[in-house]
Amino acid sequence: MSSRWSGLSVEPSKPLNALPTADYSSIVLSASQPEPVRAGLVEERVNSIDPSYYDCIYRLANRANVIVDQCHKSLGCCESGCCSNTSWNVKYGFAVALIVLFCLLVIGGVIFTLSCWLINRAKDKKLRKELNERQEIEFSSAPTPFYGISNPPAGNNLPPIY
């Protein structure tokens, strides 16, 4: 009885996880090896298979080998790997600052308007109270109207003075 794996042939000279190479050498890392220290970015090329990606070529520290990473075009290649996605901070930071500034101006305007209204309201109450007091004093000290005698003298047909 034969195994289902007996028909497979594996070439011992070529590892299963080998990557195709162009004009530069590449190394293949297994899961057990720690990631090597990158010395710096050597070259940035547009990926021939998917043009929305860059092939970022890094030189290894103390080695002649290089590492190739694929980074999206919107991120780009940085010295230690793909750049972080901070583009939204640049794009929307100014807009957010303008919105916050506008909100602060609106809130400040509302507070200023309310404070002016309250101050004027207090002044109006004070003036109204003074006016009412003056009117009470003027009416209380005014002479009472004289309606005259029941039989006025002849020739005096003037209306009474109030």
DSSP file (Angstrom, degrees, kcal/mol; ACC not computed):
  #  RESIDUE AA STRUCTURE BP1 BP2  ACC     N-H-->O    O-->H-N    N-H-->O    O-->H-N    TCO  KAPPA ALPHA  PHI   PSI    X-CA   Y-CA   Z-CA
    1    1 A M              0   0    0      0, 0.0     2,-0.3     0, 0.0     0, 0.0   0.000 360.0 360.0 360.0 130.8    0.0    0.0    0.0
    2    2 A S        -     0   0    0      1,-0.1     2,-0.1     2,-0.0     0, 0.0  -0.699 360.0-115.0-105.7 156.4    1.5    3.3   -1.0
    3    3 A S    >   -     0   0    0     -2,-0.3     3,-1.1     1,-0.1     4,-0.3  -0.458  22.2-120.8 -82.8 156.1    1.1    6.7    0.6
    4    4 A R  T 3  S+     0   0    0      1,-0.2     3,-0.3    -2,-0.1    -1,-0.1   0.685 113.8  54.9 -70.2 -15.3   -0.7    9.5   -1.1
    5    5 A W  T >  S+     0   0    0      1,-0.2     3,-1.0     2,-0.1    -1,-0.2   0.475  81.8  87.9 -94.0  -4.5    2.6   11.5   -0.8
    6    6 A S  T <  S+     0   0    0     -3,-1.1    -1,-0.2     1,-0.2    -2,-0.1   0.774  82.7  57.3 -69.5 -23.8    4.8    9.0   -2.5
    7    7 A G  T 3  S+     0   0    0     -3,-0.3     2,-0.3    -4,-0.3    -1,-0.2   0.638  85.8  97.8 -80.9 -14.4    4.2   10.4   -6.0
    8    8 A L    <   -     0   0    0     -3,-1.0     2,-0.5    -4,-0.1    -3,-0.0  -0.544  58.7-158.8 -77.4 136.5    5.4   13.9   -5.0
    9    9 A S        -     0   0    0     -2,-0.3     2,-0.5     2,-0.0    -2,-0.1  -0.965   3.2-163.3-116.4 133.1    8.9   14.7   -6.0
   10   10 A V        -     0   0    0     -2,-0.5     3,-0.0     3,-0.0     6,-0.0  -0.954  18.1-133.3-115.8 129.4   10.8   17.5   -4.2
   11   11 A E    >   -     0   0    0     -2,-0.5     3,-0.7     3,-0.2    -2,-0.0  -0.720  12.9-155.7 -79.6 119.3   13.9   19.0   -5.6
   12   12 A P  T 3  S+     0   0    0      0, 0.0    -1,-0.2     0, 0.0    -2,-0.0   0.748  88.3  58.7 -70.4 -21.0   16.4   19.1   -2.8
   13   13 A S  T 3  S+     0   0    0      1,-0.1    -2,-0.0     2,-0.0    -3,-0.0   0.740 102.5  56.7 -80.9 -20.5   18.4   22.0   -4.3
   14   14 A K  S <  S-     0   0    0     -3,-0.7    -3,-0.2     4,-0.0    -1,-0.1  -0.941  82.0-136.4-115.7 118.5   15.5   24.4   -4.5
   15   15 A P    >   -     0   0    0      0, 0.0     3,-1.1     0, 0.0    -2,-0.0  -0.321  18.3-122.4 -68.9 156.3   13.6   25.3   -1.3
   16   16 A L  T 3  S+     0   0    0      1,-0.3    -2,-0.0    -6,-0.0    -5,-0.0   0.813 109.4  48.7 -68.8 -30.6    9.8   25.4   -1.4
   17   17 A N  T 3  S+     0   0    0      2,-0.0    -1,-0.3    11,-0.0     2,-0.2   0.092  79.9 137.0-100.0  25.3    9.5   29.0   -0.3
   18   18 A A    <   -     0   0    0     -3,-1.1     9,-0.0    10,-0.1    -4,-0.0  -0.467  44.3-141.6 -73.5 140.7   12.1   30.4   -2.7
   19   19 A L        -     0   0    0     -2,-0.2     2,-0.2     7,-0.1     7,-0.1  -0.759  22.5-105.9 -99.9 147.4   11.3   33.7   -4.3
   20   20 A P        -     0   0    0      0, 0.0     2,-0.3     0, 0.0    -1,-0.0  -0.500  39.5-147.8 -69.1 142.0   12.1   34.6   -7.9
   21   21 A T        -     0   0    0     -2,-0.2     4,-0.1     1,-0.1    -3,-0.0  -0.837  14.3-166.1-114.5 150.6   15.0   37.0   -8.1
   22   22 A A        -     0   0    0      2,-0.4    -1,-0.1    -2,-0.3     0, 0.0   0.351  69.0 -41.0 -99.6-125.0   15.8   39.7  -10.6
   23   23 A D  S    S+     0   0    0      2,-0.1     2,-0.3    -2,-0.0    -2,-0.0   0.296 124.1  65.8 -91.9  11.1   19.2   41.4  -10.8
   24   24 A Y  S    S-     0   0    0     42,-0.0    -2,-0.4    41,-0.0     2,-0.2  -0.932  84.2-115.6-128.1 154.4   19.5   41.5   -7.0
   25   25 A S        -     0   0    0     -2,-0.3    41,-0.7    39,-0.2     2,-0.3  -0.614  29.7-166.4 -89.1 150.2   19.9   38.7   -4.5
   26   26 A S  B     -a   66   0A   0     -2,-0.2     2,-0.4    -7,-0.1    41,-0.2  -0.933  11.3-138.0-132.0 157.0   17.2   38.1   -1.8
   27   27 A I        -     0   0    0     39,-0.9     2,-0.5    -2,-0.3    41,-0.2  -0.875  11.4-139.0-114.6 151.5   17.1   36.1    1.3
   28   28 A V        -     0   0    0     -2,-0.4     2,-0.4    39,-0.1   -10,-0.1  -0.934  16.2-152.4-110.9 126.5   14.2   34.0    2.5
   29   29 A L        -     0   0    0     -2,-0.5     2,-0.2     2,-0.0     6,-0.1  -0.812   3.4-149.9-100.8 135.5   13.4   34.2    6.2
   30   30 A S    >   -     0   0    0     -2,-0.4     3,-0.8     4,-0.1     0, 0.0  -0.534  32.6-104.2 -92.9 170.2   11.8   31.3    8.0
   31   31 A A  T 3  S+     0   0    0      1,-0.2    -1,-0.1    -2,-0.2    -2,-0.0   0.742 117.6  56.9 -67.6 -23.2    9.5   31.8   11.0
   32   32 A S  T 3  S+     0   0    0      2,-0.1    -1,-0.2     0, 0.0    -3,-0.0   0.725  90.5  83.5 -83.3 -20.6   12.2   30.7   13.4
   33   33 A Q  S <  S-     0   0    0     -3,-0.8     2,-0.1     1,-0.1    -4,-0.0  -0.615  83.0-119.3 -84.1 140.4   14.8   33.3   12.4
   34   34 A P        -     0   0    0      0, 0.0    -4,-0.1     0, 0.0    -2,-0.1  -0.433  39.8 -93.2 -72.0 154.5   14.6   36.8   13.9
   35   35 A E        -     0   0    0     -2,-0.1     3,-0.1     1,-0.1    -6,-0.0  -0.503  46.5-118.8 -69.9 131.8   14.1   39.6   11.4
   36   36 A P        -     0   0    0      0, 0.0     2,-0.4     0, 0.0    -1,-0.1  -0.262  28.5 -99.2 -70.6 158.8   17.5   41.1   10.4
   37   37 A V        -     0   0    0     24,-0.2    24,-2.6     1,-0.0     2,-0.4  -0.647  35.2-137.1 -80.2 127.7   18.4   44.7   11.0
   38   38 A R  E     -B   60   0A   0     -2,-0.4    22,-0.3    22,-0.2     3,-0.1  -0.714  11.5-163.2 -89.1 133.2   17.9   46.8    8.0
   39   39 A A  E     -     0   0A   0     20,-3.0     2,-0.3    -2,-0.4    21,-0.2   0.808  59.8 -55.5 -85.5 -31.4   20.6   49.3    7.3
   40   40 A G  E     -B   59   0A   0     19,-1.1    19,-2.2    38,-0.0     2,-0.4  -0.910  60.8 -64.5 166.1 166.7   18.6   51.5    4.9
   41   41 A L  E     +B   58   0A   0     -2,-0.3    17,-0.2    17,-0.2     3,-0.1  -0.590  38.6 177.0 -76.2 127.7   16.6   51.9    1.8
   42   42 A V  E     -     0   0A   0     15,-3.4     2,-0.3    -2,-0.4    16,-0.2   0.853  62.0  -8.1 -96.3 -47.6   18.5   51.1   -1.4
   43   43 A E  E     -B   57   0A   0     14,-1.5    14,-3.0     2,-0.0     2,-0.4  -0.993  48.4-149.2-154.0 153.2   15.9   51.5   -4.1
   44   44 A E  E     +B   56   0A   0     -2,-0.3     2,-0.3    12,-0.2    12,-0.2  -0.984  25.8 173.9-129.0 119.1   12.2   52.0   -4.7
   45   45 A R  E     -B   55   0A   0     10,-2.3    10,-3.7    -2,-0.4     2,-0.4  -0.889  36.9-107.3-124.6 153.3   10.7   50.5   -7.8
   46   46 A V  E     -B   54   0A   0     -2,-0.3     8,-0.2     8,-0.3     2,-0.2  -0.661  45.9-109.2 -75.5 132.6    7.1   50.1   -9.1
   47   47 A N        -     0   0    0      6,-2.6     6,-0.2     3,-0.4    -1,-0.1  -0.432  19.8-147.5 -65.7 131.7    6.0   46.5   -8.8
   48   48 A S  S    S+     0   0    0      1,-0.2    -1,-0.1    -2,-0.2    -2,-0.0   0.775  95.7  44.9 -73.9 -26.2    5.8   44.9  -12.3
   49   49 A I  S    S+     0   0    0      1,-0.3    -1,-0.2     2,-0.0    -2,-0.0   0.917 128.6  19.7 -83.1 -46.8    2.9   42.6  -11.3
   50   50 A D    >   -     0   0    0      1,-0.1     3,-1.8     3,-0.1    -3,-0.4  -0.925  65.3-163.0-127.5 105.1    0.7   45.2   -9.4
   51   51 A P  T 3  S+     0   0    0      0, 0.0    -1,-0.1     0, 0.0    -4,-0.1   0.571  84.7  73.2 -68.0  -6.9    1.5   48.9  -10.3
   52   52 A S  T 3  S+     0   0    0     -6,-0.1    21,-2.4    20,-0.1     2,-0.3   0.439  95.1  64.7 -84.5   3.5   -0.3   50.1   -7.2
   53   53 A Y  E <  S- C   0  72A   0     -3,-1.8    -6,-2.6    19,-0.2     2,-0.4  -0.898  72.3-140.1-123.4 153.4    2.6   48.8   -5.1
   54   54 A Y  E     -BC  46  71A   0     17,-3.5    17,-2.1    -2,-0.3     2,-0.8  -0.860  14.4-134.3-104.3 145.4    6.3   49.7   -4.7
   55   55 A D  E     -BC  45  70A   0    -10,-3.7   -10,-2.3    -2,-0.4     2,-0.6  -0.911  24.7-160.0 -93.9 110.5    9.1   47.1   -4.3
   56   56 A C  E     -BC  44  69A   0     13,-3.6    13,-2.7    -2,-0.8     2,-0.6  -0.844   2.3-156.6 -96.4 119.4   11.2   48.6   -1.5
   57   57 A I  E     -BC  43  68A   0    -14,-3.0   -15,-3.4    -2,-0.6   -14,-1.5  -0.865  11.6-172.4-104.1 121.2   14.7   47.2   -1.6
   58   58 A Y  E     -BC  41  67A   0      9,-3.2     9,-2.6    -2,-0.6     2,-0.3  -0.900  18.0-135.9-115.4 140.4   16.6   47.4    1.8
   59   59 A R  E     -BC  40  66A   0    -19,-2.2   -20,-3.0    -2,-0.4   -19,-1.1  -0.742  25.3-125.8 -90.1 142.0   20.2   46.5    2.5
   60   60 A L  E >   -B   38   0A   0      5,-1.9     3,-1.3    -2,-0.3     2,-0.3  -0.609  27.4-102.7 -87.8 148.6   20.9   44.5    5.6
   61   61 A A  T 3  S-     0   0    0    -24,-2.6   -24,-0.2     1,-0.3     3,-0.1  -0.527 101.9  -1.1 -70.8 132.9   23.3   45.6    8.2
   62   62 A N  T 3  S+     0   0    0     -2,-0.3     2,-0.3     1,-0.2    -1,-0.3   0.684 119.0  91.2  61.4  22.3   26.7   43.8    8.0
   63   63 A R  S <  S-     0   0    0     -3,-1.3    -1,-0.2     2,-0.2    -3,-0.1  -0.956  72.2-138.0-140.3 159.9   25.6   41.7    5.1
   64   64 A A  S    S+     0   0    0     -2,-0.3   -39,-0.2    -3,-0.1    -1,-0.1   0.523  76.2  98.8 -92.1  -7.5   25.6   41.9    1.3
   65   65 A N        -     0   0    0     -4,-0.1    -5,-1.9   -41,-0.1     2,-0.3  -0.285  59.4-147.6 -79.6 165.0   22.1   40.6    1.0
   66   66 A V  E     -aC  26  59A   0    -41,-0.7   -39,-0.9    -7,-0.2     2,-0.4  -0.895   4.2-139.4-128.9 160.0   18.9   42.7    0.5
   67   67 A I  E     - C   0  58A   0     -9,-2.6    -9,-3.2    -2,-0.3     2,-0.5  -0.953  12.0-150.4-118.0 140.2   15.3   42.4    1.5
   68   68 A V  E     - C   0  57A   0     -2,-0.4     2,-0.3   -41,-0.2   -11,-0.2  -0.957  15.9-178.1-114.1 121.4   12.4   43.3   -0.8
   69   69 A D  E     - C   0  56A   0    -13,-2.7   -13,-3.6    -2,-0.5     2,-0.6  -0.879  21.6-135.7-112.4 148.9    9.2   44.6    0.8
   70   70 A Q  E     + C   0  55A   0     -2,-0.3     2,-0.4   -15,-0.2   -15,-0.2  -0.930  27.1 179.8-105.1 123.2    6.0   45.5   -1.1
   71   71 A C  E     - C   0  54A   0    -17,-2.1   -17,-3.5    -2,-0.6     6,-0.1  -0.946  32.1-107.9-122.7 142.5    4.4   48.8    0.1
   72   72 A H  E >>  - C   0  53A   0     -2,-0.4     4,-2.8   -19,-0.2     3,-1.1  -0.353  28.6-120.2 -66.3 148.7    1.3   50.4   -1.2
   73   73 A K  T 34 S+     0   0    0    -21,-2.4    -1,-0.1     1,-0.3   -20,-0.1   0.821 112.1  59.6 -62.3 -31.5    1.9   53.6   -3.3
   74   74 A S  T 34 S+     0   0    0    -22,-0.3    -1,-0.3     1,-0.2    13,-0.1   0.783 114.7  36.2 -68.9 -24.2   -0.2   55.7   -0.9
   75   75 A L  T <4 S-     0   0    0     -3,-1.1    -2,-0.2    10,-0.1    -1,-0.2   0.897  94.3-168.6 -91.6 -50.2    2.2   54.7    1.9
   76   76 A G     <  -     0   0    0     -4,-2.8     7,-2.1     7,-0.1     2,-0.4  -0.163  31.2 -57.8  85.0 176.8    5.6   54.6    0.1
   77   77 A C  E     -D   82   0B   0      5,-0.2     2,-0.2    -6,-0.1     5,-0.2  -0.813  49.5-176.2-100.2 134.2    8.9   53.3    1.3
   78   78 A C  E >   -D   81   0B   0      3,-2.6     3,-0.5    -2,-0.4   -38,-0.0  -0.654  43.6 -91.3-117.3 178.8   10.7   54.6    4.4
   79   79 A E  T 3  S+     0   0    0      1,-0.2     3,-0.1    -2,-0.2   -37,-0.0   0.812 122.8  30.1 -64.4 -32.6   14.1   53.8    5.9
   80   80 A S  T 3  S-     0   0    0      1,-0.3     2,-0.3   -40,-0.1    -1,-0.2   0.402 130.4 -57.1-110.8   3.7   12.9   51.0    8.1
   81   81 A G  E <  S-D   78   0B   0     -3,-0.5    -3,-2.6   -12,-0.0    -1,-0.3  -0.977  93.8 -10.1 153.1-162.0    9.9   49.6    6.1
   82   82 A C  E    S-D   77   0B   0     -2,-0.3    -5,-0.2    -5,-0.2    -6,-0.1  -0.421  77.2-107.3 -66.3 142.2    6.7   50.8    4.7
   83   83 A C        -     0   0    0     -7,-2.1     2,-0.1     1,-0.1    -1,-0.1  -0.319  36.1-106.2 -68.5 153.1    5.8   54.3    5.9
   84   84 A S        -     0   0    0      1,-0.1     2,-1.6    -3,-0.1     3,-0.1  -0.430  34.9-102.0 -78.9 158.2    2.9   54.6    8.4
   85   85 A N        +     0   0    0      1,-0.2     3,-0.1    -2,-0.1    -1,-0.1  -0.604  68.1 135.8 -84.9  84.7   -0.4   56.0    7.2
   86   86 A T    >>  +     0   0    0     -2,-1.6     4,-1.2     1,-0.1     3,-0.6   0.234  37.9 102.8-109.8  10.3   -0.3   59.5    8.5
   87   87 A S  H 3> S+     0   0    0      1,-0.2     4,-2.7     2,-0.2     5,-0.2   0.831  74.2  60.3 -66.3 -30.8   -1.7   61.1    5.3
   88   88 A W  H 3> S+     0   0    0      1,-0.2     4,-2.7     2,-0.2     5,-0.3   0.841 100.6  56.5 -66.5 -29.9   -5.1   61.6    6.9
   89   89 A N  H <> S+     0   0    0     -3,-0.6     4,-1.4     2,-0.2    -1,-0.2   0.917 111.8  41.8 -64.1 -41.5   -3.6   63.8    9.5
   90   90 A V  H  X S+     0   0    0     -4,-1.2     4,-0.6     2,-0.2    -2,-0.2   0.915 118.9  44.9 -71.2 -42.7   -2.1   66.1    6.9
   91   91 A K  H  < S+     0   0    0     -4,-2.7     4,-0.4     1,-0.2    -2,-0.2   0.934 127.9  24.1 -68.3 -46.6   -5.3   66.0    4.7
   92   92 A Y  H  X S+     0   0    0     -4,-2.7     4,-2.6    -5,-0.2     5,-0.2   0.511  99.6  85.4-103.1  -5.9   -7.9   66.5    7.4
   93   93 A G  H  X S+     0   0    0     -4,-1.4     4,-2.1    -5,-0.3    -1,-0.2   0.915  94.2  45.8 -62.2 -43.2   -5.9   68.2   10.2
   94   94 A F  H  X S+     0   0    0     -4,-0.6     4,-2.2     2,-0.2    -1,-0.2   0.900 113.4  49.6 -66.9 -41.1   -6.4   71.7    8.7
   95   95 A A  H  > S+     0   0    0     -4,-0.4     4,-2.3     2,-0.2    -2,-0.2   0.909 111.2  48.9 -65.2 -41.9  -10.1   71.1    8.1
   96   96 A V  H  X S+     0   0    0     -4,-2.6     4,-2.5     1,-0.2    -1,-0.2   0.901 110.2  52.1 -64.3 -40.4  -10.6   69.9   11.7
   97   97 A A  H  X S+     0   0    0     -4,-2.1     4,-2.4    -5,-0.2    -2,-0.2   0.902 110.0  48.8 -62.8 -40.8   -8.7   72.9   13.0
   98   98 A L  H  X S+     0   0    0     -4,-2.2     4,-2.5     2,-0.2    -2,-0.2   0.897 111.2  49.5 -66.1 -39.8  -11.0   75.2   11.0
   99   99 A I  H  X S+     0   0    0     -4,-2.3     4,-2.5     2,-0.2    -2,-0.2   0.922 112.2  47.8 -64.7 -43.5  -14.1   73.5   12.3
  100  100 A V  H  X S+     0   0    0     -4,-2.5     4,-2.4     2,-0.2    -2,-0.2   0.916 112.2  49.7 -63.3 -42.7  -12.9   73.7   15.9
  101  101 A L  H  X S+     0   0    0     -4,-2.4     4,-2.2     2,-0.2    -2,-0.2   0.908 111.0  49.5 -62.5 -42.5  -12.0   77.4   15.4
  102  102 A F  H  X S+     0   0    0     -4,-2.5     4,-2.4     2,-0.2    -2,-0.2   0.920 110.9  49.6 -62.6 -44.3  -15.5   78.1   13.9
  103  103 A C  H  X S+     0   0    0     -4,-2.5     4,-2.7     1,-0.2     5,-0.2   0.904 110.5  50.5 -62.3 -41.4  -17.2   76.3   16.8
  104  104 A L  H  X S+     0   0    0     -4,-2.4     4,-2.6     1,-0.2    -1,-0.2   0.900 110.5  49.7 -63.9 -39.9  -15.2   78.3   19.3
  105  105 A L  H  X S+     0   0    0     -4,-2.2     4,-2.5     2,-0.2    -2,-0.2   0.905 111.7  48.2 -64.6 -41.1  -16.1   81.6   17.6
  106  106 A V  H  X S+     0   0    0     -4,-2.4     4,-2.4     2,-0.2    -2,-0.2   0.933 113.4  46.8 -64.9 -45.5  -19.8   80.6   17.6
  107  107 A I  H  X S+     0   0    0     -4,-2.7     4,-2.4     1,-0.2    -2,-0.2   0.916 113.1  49.7 -63.2 -42.6  -19.7   79.7   21.3
  108  108 A G  H  X S+     0   0    0     -4,-2.6     4,-2.5    -5,-0.2    -1,-0.2   0.902 110.8  50.1 -62.0 -41.0  -17.9   82.9   22.1
  109  109 A G  H  X S+     0   0    0     -4,-2.5     4,-2.6     2,-0.2    -2,-0.2   0.897 110.5  49.3 -63.9 -41.1  -20.4   84.9   20.1
  110  110 A V  H  X S+     0   0    0     -4,-2.4     4,-2.6     2,-0.2     5,-0.2   0.922 112.3  47.9 -64.6 -43.8  -23.3   83.3   21.9
  111  111 A I  H  X S+     0   0    0     -4,-2.4     4,-2.3     2,-0.2    -2,-0.2   0.915 113.1  48.5 -63.2 -42.8  -21.7   83.9   25.3
  112  112 A F  H  X S+     0   0    0     -4,-2.5     4,-2.4     2,-0.2    -2,-0.2   0.923 112.4  48.3 -62.9 -44.7  -21.0   87.6   24.4
  113  113 A T  H  X S+     0   0    0     -4,-2.6     4,-2.3     1,-0.2    -2,-0.2   0.915 112.5  48.1 -63.3 -43.9  -24.6   88.1   23.1
  114  114 A L  H  X S+     0   0    0     -4,-2.6     4,-2.5     2,-0.2    -1,-0.2   0.904 111.4  49.9 -64.0 -41.0  -26.1   86.5   26.3
  115  115 A S  H  X S+     0   0    0     -4,-2.3     4,-2.4     2,-0.2    -2,-0.2   0.919 111.6  48.2 -66.1 -41.5  -23.9   88.6   28.6
  116  116 A C  H  X S+     0   0    0     -4,-2.4     4,-2.6     2,-0.2     5,-0.2   0.909 112.2  50.3 -62.4 -41.1  -24.8   91.8   26.7
  117  117 A W  H  X S+     0   0    0     -4,-2.3     4,-2.3     2,-0.2    -2,-0.2   0.914 111.3  47.6 -63.6 -43.4  -28.5   90.9   26.9
  118  118 A L  H  X S+     0   0    0     -4,-2.5     4,-2.2     2,-0.2    -1,-0.2   0.904 112.7  48.7 -66.5 -40.1  -28.3   90.2   30.6
  119  119 A I  H  X S+     0   0    0     -4,-2.4     4,-2.2     2,-0.2    -2,-0.2   0.936 114.3  45.5 -64.5 -45.6  -26.5   93.5   31.3
  120  120 A N  H  X S+     0   0    0     -4,-2.6     4,-2.7     1,-0.2    -2,-0.2   0.862 110.7  54.6 -65.7 -34.9  -29.0   95.5   29.3
  121  121 A R  H  X S+     0   0    0     -4,-2.3     4,-2.3    -5,-0.2    -1,-0.2   0.913 108.6  48.0 -64.1 -42.6  -31.9   93.7   30.9
  122  122 A A  H  X S+     0   0    0     -4,-2.2     4,-2.1     2,-0.2    -2,-0.2   0.907 112.7  48.7 -65.0 -41.1  -30.6   94.6   34.4
  123  123 A K  H  X S+     0   0    0     -4,-2.2     4,-2.7     2,-0.2    -2,-0.2   0.908 110.4  51.6 -64.3 -41.3  -30.2   98.3   33.2
  124  124 A D  H  X S+     0   0    0     -4,-2.7     4,-2.7     1,-0.2    -2,-0.2   0.905 109.3  49.8 -62.3 -41.8  -33.7   98.3   31.8
  125  125 A K  H  X S+     0   0    0     -4,-2.3     4,-2.2     2,-0.2    -1,-0.2   0.916 112.0  48.4 -62.0 -42.6  -35.1   97.0   35.0
  126  126 A K  H  X S+     0   0    0     -4,-2.1     4,-2.3     2,-0.2    -2,-0.2   0.926 113.8  45.7 -64.8 -45.4  -33.3   99.6   37.0
  127  127 A L  H  X S+     0   0    0     -4,-2.7     4,-2.5     2,-0.2    -2,-0.2   0.890 112.4  51.2 -65.1 -39.8  -34.4  102.4   34.7
  128  128 A R  H  X S+     0   0    0     -4,-2.7     4,-2.4    -5,-0.2    -1,-0.2   0.896 110.1  49.8 -63.8 -40.3  -38.0  101.2   34.7
  129  129 A K  H  X S+     0   0    0     -4,-2.2     4,-2.2     2,-0.2    -2,-0.2   0.922 111.8  47.8 -64.7 -44.1  -38.0  101.1   38.5
  130  130 A E  H  X S+     0   0    0     -4,-2.3     4,-2.3     2,-0.2    -2,-0.2   0.901 111.7  50.7 -62.6 -41.1  -36.7  104.7   38.6
  131  131 A L  H  X S+     0   0    0     -4,-2.5     4,-2.4     2,-0.2    -2,-0.2   0.913 110.4  48.7 -63.4 -43.5  -39.3  105.8   36.1
  132  132 A N  H  X S+     0   0    0     -4,-2.4     4,-2.2     1,-0.2    -1,-0.2   0.901 111.2  50.4 -63.5 -40.8  -42.1  104.2   38.1
  133  133 A E  H  X S+     0   0    0     -4,-2.2     4,-2.2     2,-0.2    -2,-0.2   0.908 111.1  48.6 -64.7 -41.0  -40.8  105.8   41.3
  134  134 A R  H  X S+     0   0    0     -4,-2.3     4,-2.8     2,-0.2    -2,-0.2   0.906 111.1  49.9 -64.1 -42.3  -40.7  109.3   39.6
  135  135 A Q  H  X S+     0   0    0     -4,-2.4     4,-2.5     2,-0.2     5,-0.2   0.897 110.3  50.2 -65.2 -38.4  -44.2  108.9   38.3
  136  136 A E  H  X S+     0   0    0     -4,-2.2     4,-2.1     2,-0.2    -1,-0.2   0.912 112.8  46.8 -64.4 -41.4  -45.5  107.9   41.7
  137  137 A I  H  X S+     0   0    0     -4,-2.2     4,-1.7     2,-0.2    -2,-0.2   0.923 113.6  48.0 -66.6 -43.5  -43.8  111.0   43.3
  138  138 A E  H  X S+     0   0    0     -4,-2.8     4,-0.6     1,-0.2    -2,-0.2   0.900 114.9  44.6 -65.4 -41.6  -45.1  113.3   40.6
  139  139 A F  H  < S+     0   0    0     -4,-2.5     3,-0.3     1,-0.2    -1,-0.2   0.853 112.7  51.2 -73.0 -32.9  -48.7  112.1   40.8
  140  140 A S  H  < S+     0   0    0     -4,-2.1    -1,-0.2    -5,-0.2    -2,-0.2   0.822 114.7  42.5 -74.6 -28.3  -48.7  112.0   44.5
  141  141 A S  H  < S+     0   0    0     -4,-1.7    -1,-0.2    -5,-0.2    -2,-0.2   0.455  89.9 109.7 -95.1  -1.3  -47.5  115.7   44.8
  142  142 A A  S  < S-     0   0    0     -4,-0.6     2,-0.1    -3,-0.3    -3,-0.0  -0.457  77.7-104.8 -73.6 145.6  -49.7  117.0   42.0
  143  143 A P        -     0   0    0      0, 0.0    -1,-0.1     0, 0.0     3,-0.1  -0.379  36.7-107.6 -69.4 150.2  -52.5  119.3   43.0
  144  144 A T        -     0   0    0      1,-0.1     2,-0.0    -2,-0.1     0, 0.0  -0.506  43.2 -97.1 -75.3 145.1  -56.0  117.9   43.0
  145  145 A P        -     0   0    0      0, 0.0     2,-0.6     0, 0.0    17,-0.1  -0.329  31.3-138.8 -65.6 144.9  -58.2  119.1   40.1
  146  146 A F        -     0   0    0     15,-0.7    15,-0.2     1,-0.1     3,-0.1  -0.920  16.2-174.5-106.4 120.9  -60.6  122.0   41.0
  147  147 A Y        -     0   0    0     -2,-0.6    -1,-0.1     1,-0.3     2,-0.1   0.510  39.2-127.6 -95.0  -5.1  -64.0  121.6   39.4
  148  148 A G        -     0   0    0      3,-0.0    -1,-0.3     4,-0.0     2,-0.2  -0.273  35.0 -46.1  92.8-177.3  -65.2  125.0   40.5
  149  149 A I        -     0   0    0      1,-0.1    -3,-0.0    -3,-0.1     0, 0.0  -0.557  50.0-115.4 -90.7 156.1  -68.3  126.2   42.3
  150  150 A S  S    S+     0   0    0      1,-0.3    -1,-0.1    -2,-0.2    -2,-0.0   0.845 112.1  40.5 -63.8 -31.9  -71.7  125.0   41.5
  151  151 A N  S    S-     0   0    0      3,-0.0    -1,-0.3     0, 0.0     3,-0.1  -0.830  84.9-160.3-116.8  91.7  -72.7  128.6   40.4
  152  152 A P        -     0   0    0      0, 0.0     3,-0.1     0, 0.0    -2,-0.0  -0.306  30.3 -93.9 -68.9 154.9  -69.8  130.1   38.5
  153  153 A P    >   -     0   0    0      0, 0.0     3,-1.2     0, 0.0     2,-0.1  -0.310  50.9 -91.8 -65.9 154.8  -69.6  133.8   38.1
  154  154 A A  T 3  S+     0   0    0      1,-0.2     3,-0.1    -3,-0.1    -3,-0.0  -0.377 107.4  26.1 -69.6 143.5  -71.1  135.3   34.9
  155  155 A G  T 3  S+     0   0    0      1,-0.1     2,-0.9    -3,-0.1    -1,-0.2   0.318  90.8 105.6  89.2  -6.7  -68.8  135.8   32.0
  156  156 A N    <   +     0   0    0     -3,-1.2    -1,-0.1     1,-0.1     0, 0.0  -0.775  30.1 151.3-106.8  87.6  -66.3  133.1   32.9
  157  157 A N        +     0   0    0     -2,-0.9    -1,-0.1    -3,-0.1    -3,-0.0   0.040  27.3 129.8-104.8  24.8  -67.1  130.2   30.5
  158  158 A L        -     0   0    0      1,-0.1     3,-0.1    -3,-0.0    -2,-0.0  -0.514  62.9-110.5 -78.7 146.3  -63.5  128.8   30.5
  159  159 A P        -     0   0    0      0, 0.0    -1,-0.1     0, 0.0    -2,-0.0  -0.365  44.4 -89.0 -70.7 157.3  -63.1  125.1   31.1
  160  160 A P        -     0   0    0      0, 0.0     2,-0.5     0, 0.0   -13,-0.1  -0.297  40.6-118.7 -65.7 153.6  -61.5  124.0   34.4
  161  161 A I              0   0    0    -15,-0.2   -15,-0.7     1,-0.1    -3,-0.0  -0.796 360.0 360.0 -95.9 130.8  -57.7  123.7   34.5
  162  162 A Y              0   0    0     -2,-0.5    -1,-0.1   -17,-0.1   -15,-0.0   0.387 360.0 360.0-107.4 360.0  -56.3  120.3   35.3
